[in-house]
Amino acid sequence: MTCIVCKKGTTSPGKVTVTIDKGAIVAVIRGVPAQVCSTCGEEYVDIDTMKDIEKIVLSAQNAGLNIAVQNFKAA
Ligand SMILES: [Zn+2]
């Protein structure tokens, strides 16, 4: 797809690192599948992937962690 940020680049599939700061926990999720703009580097993570990230963050939070670094795993 065409990047909606720079409107010049096109996106291609890649892996990105997503950082989530929920106050009680800061989570860094690595290896998240995303579309990445070849021009400006903007990252597009789809809704289903974000839901999976939410679950990973929630389970880390439930485990009592304040900081979590995890590899992405689809639910
Ligand atoms: Zn772009």
N, CA, C, O and the ligand as a Tripos MOL2 file, in Angstrom:
@<TRIPOS>MOLECULE
protein
  301   299    76     0     0
PROTEIN
NO_CHARGES

@<TRIPOS>ATOM
      1 N           0.8380   -1.2010    0.0000 N.3       1 MET1
      2 CA          0.0000    0.0000    0.0000 C.3       1 MET1
      3 C           0.8750    1.2540    0.0000 C.2       1 MET1
      4 O           2.0660    1.1820    0.3060 O.2       1 MET1
      5 N           0.2940    2.3850   -0.3380 N.am      2 THR2
      6 CA          1.0430    3.6390   -0.3080 C.3       2 THR2
      7 C           1.0240    4.1970    1.1100 C.2       2 THR2
      8 O          -0.0110    4.1940    1.7760 O.2       2 THR2
      9 N           2.1520    4.6630    1.5500 N.am      3 CYS3
     10 CA          2.2700    5.2000    2.9080 C.3       3 CYS3
     11 C           1.3630    6.4210    3.0740 C.2       3 CYS3
     12 O           1.3680    7.3170    2.2310 O.2       3 CYS3
     13 N           0.5810    6.4570    4.1660 N.am      4 ILE4
     14 CA         -0.3200    7.5980    4.3630 C.3       4 ILE4
     15 C           0.3700    8.7480    5.0940 C.2       4 ILE4
     16 O          -0.2010    9.8300    5.2320 O.2       4 ILE4
     17 N           1.5910    8.5150    5.5610 N.am      5 VAL5
     18 CA          2.3210    9.5850    6.2560 C.3       5 VAL5
     19 C           3.0820   10.4450    5.2480 C.2       5 VAL5
     20 O           2.9060   11.6630    5.2110 O.2       5 VAL5
     21 N           3.9260    9.8140    4.4330 N.am      6 CYS6
     22 CA          4.7290   10.5990    3.4840 C.3       6 CYS6
     23 C           4.0870   10.6410    2.0930 C.2       6 CYS6
     24 O           4.4480   11.4670    1.2550 O.2       6 CYS6
     25 N           3.1330    9.7410    1.8650 N.am      7 LYS7
     26 CA          2.4040    9.6670    0.5940 C.3       7 LYS7
     27 C           3.2960    9.4200   -0.6180 C.2       7 LYS7
     28 O           2.8550    9.5730   -1.7570 O.2       7 LYS7
     29 N           4.5320    9.0430   -0.3820 N.am      8 LYS8
     30 CA          5.4560    8.7830   -1.4880 C.3       8 LYS8
     31 C           5.8980    7.3270   -1.5050 C.2       8 LYS8
     32 O           5.9640    6.6910   -2.5570 O.2       8 LYS8
     33 N           6.1960    6.8220   -0.3300 N.am      9 GLY9
     34 CA          6.7370    5.4730   -0.2390 C.3       9 GLY9
     35 C           5.6540    4.4240   -0.3410 C.2       9 GLY9
     36 O           4.4650    4.7080   -0.1990 O.2       9 GLY9
     37 N           6.0950    3.2020   -0.5910 N.am     10 THR10
     38 CA          5.1800    2.0800   -0.5000 C.3      10 THR10
     39 C           5.6630    1.1950    0.6400 C.2      10 THR10
     40 O           6.8440    1.1800    0.9840 O.2      10 THR10
     41 N           4.7280    0.4680    1.2090 N.am     11 THR11
     42 CA          5.0820   -0.3540    2.3590 C.3      11 THR11
     43 C           5.3720   -1.7760    1.9220 C.2      11 THR11
     44 O           4.8300   -2.2660    0.9320 O.2      11 THR11
     45 N           6.2300   -2.4210    2.6740 N.am     12 SER12
     46 CA          6.4870   -3.8360    2.4490 C.3      12 SER12
     47 C           6.5510   -4.5340    3.7960 C.2      12 SER12
     48 O           6.8340   -3.9050    4.8160 O.2      12 SER12
     49 N           6.2850   -5.8560    3.8000 N.am     13 PRO13
     50 CA          6.2390   -6.5740    5.0740 C.3      13 PRO13
     51 C           7.5980   -6.5980    5.7620 C.2      13 PRO13
     52 O           8.6290   -6.7850    5.1170 O.2      13 PRO13
     53 N           7.5870   -6.4110    7.0600 N.am     14 GLY14
     54 CA          8.8190   -6.4690    7.8340 C.3      14 GLY14
     55 C           8.5130   -6.7880    9.2770 C.2      14 GLY14
     56 O           7.3690   -7.0510    9.6460 O.2      14 GLY14
     57 N           9.5560   -6.7610   10.0900 N.am     15 LYS15
     58 CA          9.3990   -7.0020   11.5260 C.3      15 LYS15
     59 C           9.8430   -5.7460   12.2640 C.2      15 LYS15
     60 O          10.8840   -5.1640   11.9600 O.2      15 LYS15
     61 N           9.0340   -5.3380   13.2400 N.am     16 VAL16
     62 CA          9.3510   -4.1300   13.9910 C.3      16 VAL16
     63 C           9.3080   -4.4190   15.4910 C.2      16 VAL16
     64 O           8.8360   -5.4670   15.9310 O.2      16 VAL16
     65 N           9.8120   -3.4650   16.2520 N.am     17 THR17
     66 CA          9.7380   -3.5360   17.7080 C.3      17 THR17
     67 C           8.7040   -2.5190   18.1740 C.2      17 THR17
     68 O           8.7690   -1.3440   17.8120 O.2      17 THR17
     69 N           7.7540   -2.9760   18.9740 N.am     18 VAL18
     70 CA          6.6820   -2.1070   19.4580 C.3      18 VAL18
     71 C           6.8580   -1.8990   20.9590 C.2      18 VAL18
     72 O           7.0180   -2.8590   21.7130 O.2      18 VAL18
     73 N           6.8280   -0.6540   21.3780 N.am     19 THR19
     74 CA          6.9230   -0.3370   22.8090 C.3      19 THR19
     75 C           5.5640    0.1500   23.2980 C.2      19 THR19
     76 O           4.9730    1.0630   22.7200 O.2      19 THR19
     77 N           5.0780   -0.4670   24.3660 N.am     20 ILE20
     78 CA          3.7860   -0.1060   24.9450 C.3      20 ILE20
     79 C           4.0310    0.3980   26.3640 C.2      20 ILE20
     80 O           4.6220   -0.3070   27.1820 O.2      20 ILE20
     81 N           3.5830    1.6030   26.6520 N.am     21 ASP21
     82 CA          3.6940    2.1520   28.0020 C.3      21 ASP21
     83 C           2.2950    2.3050   28.5690 C.2      21 ASP21
     84 O           1.5500    3.2100   28.1920 O.2      21 ASP21
     85 N           1.9440    1.3940   29.4950 N.am     22 LYS22
     86 CA          0.5930    1.4380   30.0640 C.3      22 LYS22
     87 C           0.5970    2.0110   31.4720 C.2      22 LYS22
     88 O          -0.3940    1.9010   32.1930 O.2      22 LYS22
     89 N           1.6950    2.6160   31.8620 N.am     23 GLY23
     90 CA          1.7730    3.1770   33.2030 C.3      23 GLY23
     91 C           2.2670    2.1490   34.2030 C.2      23 GLY23
     92 O           3.3590    2.2820   34.7540 O.2      23 GLY23
     93 N           1.4510    1.1100   34.4380 N.am     24 ALA24
     94 CA          1.8380    0.0610   35.3750 C.3      24 ALA24
     95 C           2.9500   -0.8070   34.8020 C.2      24 ALA24
     96 O           3.7360   -1.4000   35.5410 O.2      24 ALA24
     97 N           3.0040   -0.8720   33.4910 N.am     25 ILE25
     98 CA          3.9990   -1.7260   32.8400 C.3      25 ILE25
     99 C           4.4690   -1.0820   31.5370 C.2      25 ILE25
    100 O           3.6980   -0.4720   30.7970 O.2      25 ILE25
    101 N           5.7520   -1.2440   31.2960 N.am     26 VAL26
    102 CA          6.3150   -0.8520   30.0050 C.3      26 VAL26
    103 C           6.7530   -2.1400   29.3250 C.2      26 VAL26
    104 O           7.5670   -2.8940   29.8580 O.2      26 VAL26
    105 N           6.2090   -2.3780   28.1550 N.am     27 ALA27
    106 CA          6.5240   -3.6180   27.4600 C.3      27 ALA27
    107 C           7.1460   -3.3240   26.0980 C.2      27 ALA27
    108 O           6.7030   -2.4390   25.3660 O.2      27 ALA27
    109 N           8.1650   -4.0800   25.7910 N.am     28 VAL28
    110 CA          8.8180   -3.9900   24.4920 C.3      28 VAL28
    111 C           8.6010   -5.3220   23.7930 C.2      28 VAL28
    112 O           9.0670   -6.3600   24.2630 O.2      28 VAL28
    113 N           7.8990   -5.2940   22.6790 N.am     29 ILE29
    114 CA          7.5930   -6.5250   21.9520 C.3      29 ILE29
    115 C           8.4020   -6.5070   20.6610 C.2      29 ILE29
    116 O           8.2740   -5.6020   19.8370 O.2      29 ILE29
    117 N           9.2240   -7.5130   20.5110 N.am     30 ARG30
    118 CA         10.1020   -7.5700   19.3430 C.3      30 ARG30
    119 C           9.5640   -8.5570   18.3170 C.2      30 ARG30
    120 O           8.8120   -9.4760   18.6410 O.2      30 ARG30
    121 N           9.9720   -8.3380   17.0680 N.am     31 GLY31
    122 CA          9.5940   -9.2560   16.0000 C.3      31 GLY31
    123 C           8.1330   -9.1810   15.6180 C.2      31 GLY31
    124 O           7.5390  -10.1770   15.2050 O.2      31 GLY31
    125 N           7.5470   -7.9890   15.7580 N.am     32 VAL32
    126 CA          6.1360   -7.8200   15.4150 C.3      32 VAL32
    127 C           5.9890   -7.6490   13.9050 C.2      32 VAL32
    128 O           6.6410   -6.7880   13.3150 O.2      32 VAL32
    129 N           5.1410   -8.4590   13.2770 N.am     33 PRO33
    130 CA          4.9450   -8.2980   11.8370 C.3      33 PRO33
    131 C           4.2380   -6.9760   11.5400 C.2      33 PRO33
    132 O           3.2500   -6.6320   12.1880 O.2      33 PRO33
    133 N           4.7510   -6.2490   10.5640 N.am     34 ALA34
    134 CA          4.1750   -4.9420   10.2280 C.3      34 ALA34
    135 C           4.4810   -4.6260    8.7760 C.2      34 ALA34
    136 O           5.3310   -5.2560    8.1470 O.2      34 ALA34
    137 N           3.7740   -3.6420    8.2630 N.am     35 GLN35
    138 CA          4.0980   -3.0790    6.9650 C.3      35 GLN35
    139 C           4.9720   -1.8570    7.2380 C.2      35 GLN35
    140 O           4.6090   -0.9950    8.0370 O.2      35 GLN35
    141 N           6.1160   -1.7880    6.5780 N.am     36 VAL36
    142 CA          7.0620   -0.7040    6.8370 C.3      36 VAL36
    143 C           7.2600    0.1100    5.5660 C.2      36 VAL36
    144 O           7.4990   -0.4430    4.4920 O.2      36 VAL36
    145 N           7.1590    1.4410    5.7000 N.am     37 CYS37
    146 CA          7.3390    2.3250    4.5510 C.3      37 CYS37
    147 C           8.8050    2.3470    4.1410 C.2      37 CYS37
    148 O           9.6990    2.5000    4.9720 O.2      37 CYS37
    149 N           9.0290    2.1910    2.8420 N.am     38 SER38
    150 CA         10.4100    2.1510    2.3410 C.3      38 SER38
    151 C          11.0330    3.5460    2.3270 C.2      38 SER38
    152 O          12.2560    3.6740    2.2640 O.2      38 SER38
    153 N          10.2190    4.5760    2.3860 N.am     39 THR39
    154 CA         10.7400    5.9470    2.3050 C.3      39 THR39
    155 C          10.9360    6.5800    3.6870 C.2      39 THR39
    156 O          12.0300    7.0460    4.0030 O.2      39 THR39
    157 N           9.8900    6.6000    4.5050 N.am     40 CYS40
    158 CA          9.9960    7.3070    5.7930 C.3      40 CYS40
    159 C          10.1120    6.3600    6.9810 C.2      40 CYS40
    160 O          10.3770    6.8030    8.0990 O.2      40 CYS40
    161 N           9.9180    5.0680    6.7540 N.am     41 GLY41
    162 CA         10.0780    4.1160    7.8480 C.3      41 GLY41
    163 C           8.8730    3.9830    8.7530 C.2      41 GLY41
    164 O           8.9360    3.2860    9.7660 O.2      41 GLY41
    165 N           7.7650    4.6430    8.4060 N.am     42 GLU42
    166 CA          6.5420    4.5100    9.2070 C.3      42 GLU42
    167 C           6.1270    3.0390    9.2710 C.2      42 GLU42
    168 O           6.2160    2.3010    8.2900 O.2      42 GLU42
    169 N           5.6660    2.6370   10.4740 N.am     43 GLU43
    170 CA          5.3080    1.2400   10.6820 C.3      43 GLU43
    171 C           3.7940    1.1020   10.8330 C.2      43 GLU43
    172 O           3.1650    1.8540   11.5780 O.2      43 GLU43
    173 N           3.2270    0.1510   10.1320 N.am     44 TYR44
    174 CA          1.7840   -0.1010   10.2160 C.3      44 TYR44
    175 C           1.5550   -1.4940   10.7690 C.2      44 TYR44
    176 O           1.8880   -2.4940   10.1330 O.2      44 TYR44
    177 N           0.9810   -1.5470   11.9630 N.am     45 VAL45
    178 CA          0.6730   -2.8330   12.5940 C.3      45 VAL45
    179 C          -0.8320   -3.0220   12.5110 C.2      45 VAL45
    180 O          -1.5890   -2.1210   12.8740 O.2      45 VAL45
    181 N          -1.2740   -4.1790   12.0400 N.am     46 ASP46
    182 CA         -2.7240   -4.3410   11.8750 C.3      46 ASP46
    183 C          -3.4360   -4.6220   13.2030 C.2      46 ASP46
    184 O          -2.8090   -4.9580   14.2080 O.2      46 ASP46
    185 N          -4.7550   -4.4760   13.1720 N.am     47 ILE47
    186 CA         -5.5850   -4.5460   14.3850 C.3      47 ILE47
    187 C          -5.4400   -5.8900   15.1080 C.2      47 ILE47
    188 O          -5.3130   -5.9360   16.3310 O.2      47 ILE47
    189 N          -5.4600   -6.9820   14.3350 N.am     48 ASP48
    190 CA         -5.3510   -8.3030   14.9600 C.3      48 ASP48
    191 C          -4.0090   -8.4640   15.6690 C.2      48 ASP48
    192 O          -3.9330   -9.0460   16.7510 O.2      48 ASP48
    193 N          -2.9520   -7.9410   15.0460 N.am     49 THR49
    194 CA         -1.6320   -8.0150   15.6610 C.3      49 THR49
    195 C          -1.5930   -7.1810   16.9390 C.2      49 THR49
    196 O          -0.9910   -7.5870   17.9330 O.2      49 THR49
    197 N          -2.2400   -6.0080   16.9080 N.am     50 MET50
    198 CA         -2.2910   -5.1720   18.1140 C.3      50 MET50
    199 C          -3.0270   -5.8940   19.2420 C.2      50 MET50
    200 O          -2.6600   -5.7650   20.4100 O.2      50 MET50
    201 N          -4.0660   -6.6520   18.8890 N.am     51 LYS51
    202 CA         -4.8070   -7.4080   19.9110 C.3      51 LYS51
    203 C          -3.9060   -8.4690   20.5470 C.2      51 LYS51
    204 O          -3.9390   -8.6820   21.7590 O.2      51 LYS51
    205 N          -3.1000   -9.1300   19.7090 N.am     52 ASP52
    206 CA         -2.1570  -10.1240   20.2280 C.3      52 ASP52
    207 C          -1.1310   -9.4600   21.1520 C.2      52 ASP52
    208 O          -0.7570  -10.0170   22.1840 O.2      52 ASP52
    209 N          -0.6830   -8.2610   20.7630 N.am     53 ILE53
    210 CA          0.2670   -7.5170   21.5970 C.3      53 ILE53
    211 C          -0.3640   -7.1870   22.9420 C.2      53 ILE53
    212 O           0.2670   -7.3330   23.9890 O.2      53 ILE53
    213 N          -1.6220   -6.7380   22.9040 N.am     54 GLU54
    214 CA         -2.3440   -6.4260   24.1400 C.3      54 GLU54
    215 C          -2.3610   -7.6260   25.0910 C.2      54 GLU54
    216 O          -2.1760   -7.4790   26.2990 O.2      54 GLU54
    217 N          -2.5880   -8.8220   24.5200 N.am     55 LYS55
    218 CA         -2.6400  -10.0350   25.3450 C.3      55 LYS55
    219 C          -1.2810  -10.3260   25.9720 C.2      55 LYS55
    220 O          -1.1960  -10.7080   27.1400 O.2      55 LYS55
    221 N          -0.2160  -10.1430   25.1860 N.am     56 ILE56
    222 CA          1.1380  -10.3800   25.7040 C.3      56 ILE56
    223 C           1.4340   -9.4100   26.8480 C.2      56 ILE56
    224 O           1.9800   -9.8010   27.8790 O.2      56 ILE56
    225 N           1.0660   -8.1370   26.6530 N.am     57 VAL57
    226 CA          1.3130   -7.1200   27.6800 C.3      57 VAL57
    227 C           0.5090   -7.4300   28.9440 C.2      57 VAL57
    228 O           1.0090   -7.3110   30.0630 O.2      57 VAL57
    229 N          -0.7510   -7.8320   28.7370 N.am     58 LEU58
    230 CA         -1.6210   -8.1390   29.8670 C.3      58 LEU58
    231 C          -1.0970   -9.3140   30.6820 C.2      58 LEU58
    232 O          -1.1200   -9.2760   31.9120 O.2      58 LEU58
    233 N          -0.6260  -10.3530   30.0060 N.am     59 SER59
    234 CA         -0.1420  -11.5140   30.7530 C.3      59 SER59
    235 C           1.1550  -11.1850   31.4830 C.2      59 SER59
    236 O           1.4050  -11.7110   32.5670 O.2      59 SER59
    237 N           1.9870  -10.3150   30.8960 N.am     60 ALA60
    238 CA          3.2040   -9.8840   31.5930 C.3      60 ALA60
    239 C           2.8380   -9.0530   32.8220 C.2      60 ALA60
    240 O           3.4610   -9.1700   33.8770 O.2      60 ALA60
    241 N           1.8150   -8.2130   32.6630 N.am     61 GLN61
    242 CA          1.3510   -7.3790   33.7750 C.3      61 GLN61
    243 C           0.7820   -8.2570   34.8890 C.2      61 GLN61
    244 O           1.0410   -8.0250   36.0700 O.2      61 GLN61
    245 N          -0.0010   -9.2740   34.4960 N.am     62 ASN62
    246 CA         -0.5780  -10.1910   35.4700 C.3      62 ASN62
    247 C           0.4850  -10.9990   36.2000 C.2      62 ASN62
    248 O           0.2800  -11.4530   37.3260 O.2      62 ASN62
    249 N           1.6410  -11.1720   35.5280 N.am     63 ALA63
    250 CA          2.7450  -11.8980   36.1540 C.3      63 ALA63
    251 C           3.5240  -11.0050   37.1170 C.2      63 ALA63
    252 O           4.4850  -11.4430   37.7500 O.2      63 ALA63
    253 N           3.0930   -9.7430   37.2180 N.am     64 GLY64
    254 CA          3.6990   -8.8360   38.1900 C.3      64 GLY64
    255 C           4.9120   -8.0850   37.6800 C.2      64 GLY64
    256 O           5.6620   -7.5060   38.4650 O.2      64 GLY64
    257 N           5.1100   -8.0910   36.3660 N.am     65 LEU65
    258 CA          6.2650   -7.4000   35.7950 C.3      65 LEU65
    259 C           5.9750   -5.9070   35.6270 C.2      65 LEU65
    260 O           4.8410   -5.5110   35.3550 O.2      65 LEU65
    261 N           7.0110   -5.0890   35.7930 N.am     66 ASN66
    262 CA          6.9150   -3.6590   35.5140 C.3      66 ASN66
    263 C           7.5090   -3.3340   34.1460 C.2      66 ASN66
    264 O           7.1010   -2.3940   33.4640 O.2      66 ASN66
    265 N           8.4830   -4.1480   33.7810 N.am     67 ILE67
    266 CA          9.1310   -4.0000   32.4800 C.3      67 ILE67
    267 C           9.1930   -5.3880   31.8500 C.2      67 ILE67
    268 O           9.6140   -6.3520   32.4890 O.2      67 ILE67
    269 N           8.7770   -5.4780   30.6130 N.am     68 ALA68
    270 CA          8.8150   -6.7730   29.9510 C.3      68 ALA68
    271 C           9.3820   -6.6020   28.5370 C.2      68 ALA68
    272 O           9.0010   -5.6860   27.8080 O.2      68 ALA68
    273 N          10.2790   -7.4800   28.1750 N.am     69 VAL69
    274 CA         10.7850   -7.5330   26.8070 C.3      69 VAL69
    275 C          10.4670   -8.9300   26.2930 C.2      69 VAL69
    276 O          10.9820   -9.9270   26.7990 O.2      69 VAL69
    277 N           9.6110   -8.9810   25.2800 N.am     70 GLN70
    278 CA          9.1400  -10.2810   24.8100 C.3      70 GLN70
    279 C           9.1930  -10.3430   23.2960 C.2      70 GLN70
    280 O           9.1240   -9.3240   22.6090 O.2      70 GLN70
    281 N           9.3160  -11.5490   22.7970 N.am     71 ASN71
    282 CA          9.1940  -11.7490   21.3640 C.3      71 ASN71
    283 C           7.7330  -11.9240   21.0200 C.2      71 ASN71
    284 O           6.9840  -12.5710   21.7520 O.2      71 ASN71
    285 N           7.3280  -11.3420   19.8960 N.am     72 PHE72
    286 CA          5.9360  -11.4340   19.4900 C.3      72 PHE72
    287 C           5.5590  -12.8710   19.1550 C.2      72 PHE72
    288 O           6.3190  -13.6090   18.5280 O.2      72 PHE72
    289 N           4.3630  -13.2410   19.5930 N.am     73 LYS73
    290 CA          3.8390  -14.5590   19.2800 C.3      73 LYS73
    291 C           2.3550  -14.3890   19.0320 C.2      73 LYS73
    292 O           1.6330  -13.8990   19.9000 O.2      73 LYS73
    293 N           1.8930  -14.7840   17.8680 N.am     74 ALA74
    294 CA          0.4700  -14.6650   17.5560 C.3      74 ALA74
    295 C          -0.3300  -15.5970   18.4440 C.2      74 ALA74
    296 O           0.0720  -16.7370   18.6770 O.2      74 ALA74
    297 N          -1.4740  -15.1100   18.9470 N.am     75 ALA75
    298 CA         -2.2980  -15.9050   19.8500 C.3      75 ALA75
    299 C          -3.0260  -16.9900   19.0820 C.2      75 ALA75
    300 O          -3.7750  -17.7680   19.6730 O.2      75 ALA75
    301 ZN          6.2170    6.8500    4.3610 Zn       76 ZN76
@<TRIPOS>BOND
     1     1     2 1
     2     2     3 1
     3     3     4 2
     4     3     5 am
     5     5     6 1
     6     6     7 1
     7     7     8 2
     8     7     9 am
     9     9    10 1
    10    10    11 1
    11    11    12 2
    12    11    13 am
    13    13    14 1
    14    14    15 1
    15    15    16 2
    16    15    17 am
    17    17    18 1
    18    18    19 1
    19    19    20 2
    20    19    21 am
    21    21    22 1
    22    22    23 1
    23    23    24 2
    24    23    25 am
    25    25    26 1
    26    26    27 1
    27    27    28 2
    28    27    29 am
    29    29    30 1
    30    30    31 1
    31    31    32 2
    32    31    33 am
    33    33    34 1
    34    34    35 1
    35    35    36 2
    36    35    37 am
    37    37    38 1
    38    38    39 1
    39    39    40 2
    40    39    41 am
    41    41    42 1
    42    42    43 1
    43    43    44 2
    44    43    45 am
    45    45    46 1
    46    46    47 1
    47    47    48 2
    48    47    49 am
    49    49    50 1
    50    50    51 1
    51    51    52 2
    52    51    53 am
    53    53    54 1
    54    54    55 1
    55    55    56 2
    56    55    57 am
    57    57    58 1
    58    58    59 1
    59    59    60 2
    60    59    61 am
    61    61    62 1
    62    62    63 1
    63    63    64 2
    64    63    65 am
    65    65    66 1
    66    66    67 1
    67    67    68 2
    68    67    69 am
    69    69    70 1
    70    70    71 1
    71    71    72 2
    72    71    73 am
    73    73    74 1
    74    74    75 1
    75    75    76 2
    76    75    77 am
    77    77    78 1
    78    78    79 1
    79    79    80 2
    80    79    81 am
    81    81    82 1
    82    82    83 1
    83    83    84 2
    84    83    85 am
    85    85    86 1
    86    86    87 1
    87    87    88 2
    88    87    89 am
    89    89    90 1
    90    90    91 1
    91    91    92 2
    92    91    93 am
    93    93    94 1
    94    94    95 1
    95    95    96 2
    96    95    97 am
    97    97    98 1
    98    98    99 1
    99    99   100 2
   100    99   101 am
   101   101   102 1
   102   102   103 1
   103   103   104 2
   104   103   105 am
   105   105   106 1
   106   106   107 1
   107   107   108 2
   108   107   109 am
   109   109   110 1
   110   110   111 1
   111   111   112 2
   112   111   113 am
   113   113   114 1
   114   114   115 1
   115   115   116 2
   116   115   117 am
   117   117   118 1
   118   118   119 1
   119   119   120 2
   120   119   121 am
   121   121   122 1
   122   122   123 1
   123   123   124 2
   124   123   125 am
   125   125   126 1
   126   126   127 1
   127   127   128 2
   128   127   129 am
   129   129   130 1
   130   130   131 1
   131   131   132 2
   132   131   133 am
   133   133   134 1
   134   134   135 1
   135   135   136 2
   136   135   137 am
   137   137   138 1
   138   138   139 1
   139   139   140 2
   140   139   141 am
   141   141   142 1
   142   142   143 1
   143   143   144 2
   144   143   145 am
   145   145   146 1
   146   146   147 1
   147   147   148 2
   148   147   149 am
   149   149   150 1
   150   150   151 1
   151   151   152 2
   152   151   153 am
   153   153   154 1
   154   154   155 1
   155   155   156 2
   156   155   157 am
   157   157   158 1
   158   158   159 1
   159   159   160 2
   160   159   161 am
   161   161   162 1
   162   162   163 1
   163   163   164 2
   164   163   165 am
   165   165   166 1
   166   166   167 1
   167   167   168 2
   168   167   169 am
   169   169   170 1
   170   170   171 1
   171   171   172 2
   172   171   173 am
   173   173   174 1
   174   174   175 1
   175   175   176 2
   176   175   177 am
   177   177   178 1
   178   178   179 1
   179   179   180 2
   180   179   181 am
   181   181   182 1
   182   182   183 1
   183   183   184 2
   184   183   185 am
   185   185   186 1
   186   186   187 1
   187   187   188 2
   188   187   189 am
   189   189   190 1
   190   190   191 1
   191   191   192 2
   192   191   193 am
   193   193   194 1
   194   194   195 1
   195   195   196 2
   196   195   197 am
   197   197   198 1
   198   198   199 1
   199   199   200 2
   200   199   201 am
   201   201   202 1
   202   202   203 1
   203   203   204 2
   204   203   205 am
   205   205   206 1
   206   206   207 1
   207   207   208 2
   208   207   209 am
   209   209   210 1
   210   210   211 1
   211   211   212 2
   212   211   213 am
   213   213   214 1
   214   214   215 1
   215   215   216 2
   216   215   217 am
   217   217   218 1
   218   218   219 1
   219   219   220 2
   220   219   221 am
   221   221   222 1
   222   222   223 1
   223   223   224 2
   224   223   225 am
   225   225   226 1
   226   226   227 1
   227   227   228 2
   228   227   229 am
   229   229   230 1
   230   230   231 1
   231   231   232 2
   232   231   233 am
   233   233   234 1
   234   234   235 1
   235   235   236 2
   236   235   237 am
   237   237   238 1
   238   238   239 1
   239   239   240 2
   240   239   241 am
   241   241   242 1
   242   242   243 1
   243   243   244 2
   244   243   245 am
   245   245   246 1
   246   246   247 1
   247   247   248 2
   248   247   249 am
   249   249   250 1
   250   250   251 1
   251   251   252 2
   252   251   253 am
   253   253   254 1
   254   254   255 1
   255   255   256 2
   256   255   257 am
   257   257   258 1
   258   258   259 1
   259   259   260 2
   260   259   261 am
   261   261   262 1
   262   262   263 1
   263   263   264 2
   264   263   265 am
   265   265   266 1
   266   266   267 1
   267   267   268 2
   268   267   269 am
   269   269   270 1
   270   270   271 1
   271   271   272 2
   272   271   273 am
   273   273   274 1
   274   274   275 1
   275   275   276 2
   276   275   277 am
   277   277   278 1
   278   278   279 1
   279   279   280 2
   280   279   281 am
   281   281   282 1
   282   282   283 1
   283   283   284 2
   284   283   285 am
   285   285   286 1
   286   286   287 1
   287   287   288 2
   288   287   289 am
   289   289   290 1
   290   290   291 1
   291   291   292 2
   292   291   293 am
   293   293   294 1
   294   294   295 1
   295   295   296 2
   296   295   297 am
   297   297   298 1
   298   298   299 1
   299   299   300 2
@<TRIPOS>SUBSTRUCTURE
     1 MET1         2 RESIDUE 1 A MET
     2 THR2         6 RESIDUE 1 A THR
     3 CYS3        10 RESIDUE 1 A CYS
     4 ILE4        14 RESIDUE 1 A ILE
     5 VAL5        18 RESIDUE 1 A VAL
     6 CYS6        22 RESIDUE 1 A CYS
     7 LYS7        26 RESIDUE 1 A LYS
     8 LYS8        30 RESIDUE 1 A LYS
     9 GLY9        34 RESIDUE 1 A GLY
    10 THR10       38 RESIDUE 1 A THR
    11 THR11       42 RESIDUE 1 A THR
    12 SER12       46 RESIDUE 1 A SER
    13 PRO13       50 RESIDUE 1 A PRO
    14 GLY14       54 RESIDUE 1 A GLY
    15 LYS15       58 RESIDUE 1 A LYS
    16 VAL16       62 RESIDUE 1 A VAL
    17 THR17       66 RESIDUE 1 A THR
    18 VAL18       70 RESIDUE 1 A VAL
    19 THR19       74 RESIDUE 1 A THR
    20 ILE20       78 RESIDUE 1 A ILE
    21 ASP21       82 RESIDUE 1 A ASP
    22 LYS22       86 RESIDUE 1 A LYS
    23 GLY23       90 RESIDUE 1 A GLY
    24 ALA24       94 RESIDUE 1 A ALA
    25 ILE25       98 RESIDUE 1 A ILE
    26 VAL26      102 RESIDUE 1 A VAL
    27 ALA27      106 RESIDUE 1 A ALA
    28 VAL28      110 RESIDUE 1 A VAL
    29 ILE29      114 RESIDUE 1 A ILE
    30 ARG30      118 RESIDUE 1 A ARG
    31 GLY31      122 RESIDUE 1 A GLY
    32 VAL32      126 RESIDUE 1 A VAL
    33 PRO33      130 RESIDUE 1 A PRO
    34 ALA34      134 RESIDUE 1 A ALA
    35 GLN35      138 RESIDUE 1 A GLN
    36 VAL36      142 RESIDUE 1 A VAL
    37 CYS37      146 RESIDUE 1 A CYS
    38 SER38      150 RESIDUE 1 A SER
    39 THR39      154 RESIDUE 1 A THR
    40 CYS40      158 RESIDUE 1 A CYS
    41 GLY41      162 RESIDUE 1 A GLY
    42 GLU42      166 RESIDUE 1 A GLU
    43 GLU43      170 RESIDUE 1 A GLU
    44 TYR44      174 RESIDUE 1 A TYR
    45 VAL45      178 RESIDUE 1 A VAL
    46 ASP46      182 RESIDUE 1 A ASP
    47 ILE47      186 RESIDUE 1 A ILE
    48 ASP48      190 RESIDUE 1 A ASP
    49 THR49      194 RESIDUE 1 A THR
    50 MET50      198 RESIDUE 1 A MET
    51 LYS51      202 RESIDUE 1 A LYS
    52 ASP52      206 RESIDUE 1 A ASP
    53 ILE53      210 RESIDUE 1 A ILE
    54 GLU54      214 RESIDUE 1 A GLU
    55 LYS55      218 RESIDUE 1 A LYS
    56 ILE56      222 RESIDUE 1 A ILE
    57 VAL57      226 RESIDUE 1 A VAL
    58 LEU58      230 RESIDUE 1 A LEU
    59 SER59      234 RESIDUE 1 A SER
    60 ALA60      238 RESIDUE 1 A ALA
    61 GLN61      242 RESIDUE 1 A GLN
    62 ASN62      246 RESIDUE 1 A ASN
    63 ALA63      250 RESIDUE 1 A ALA
    64 GLY64      254 RESIDUE 1 A GLY
    65 LEU65      258 RESIDUE 1 A LEU
    66 ASN66      262 RESIDUE 1 A ASN
    67 ILE67      266 RESIDUE 1 A ILE
    68 ALA68      270 RESIDUE 1 A ALA
    69 VAL69      274 RESIDUE 1 A VAL
    70 GLN70      278 RESIDUE 1 A GLN
    71 ASN71      282 RESIDUE 1 A ASN
    72 PHE72      286 RESIDUE 1 A PHE
    73 LYS73      290 RESIDUE 1 A LYS
    74 ALA74      294 RESIDUE 1 A ALA
    75 ALA75      298 RESIDUE 1 A ALA
    76 ZN76       301 GROUP 0 **** ****
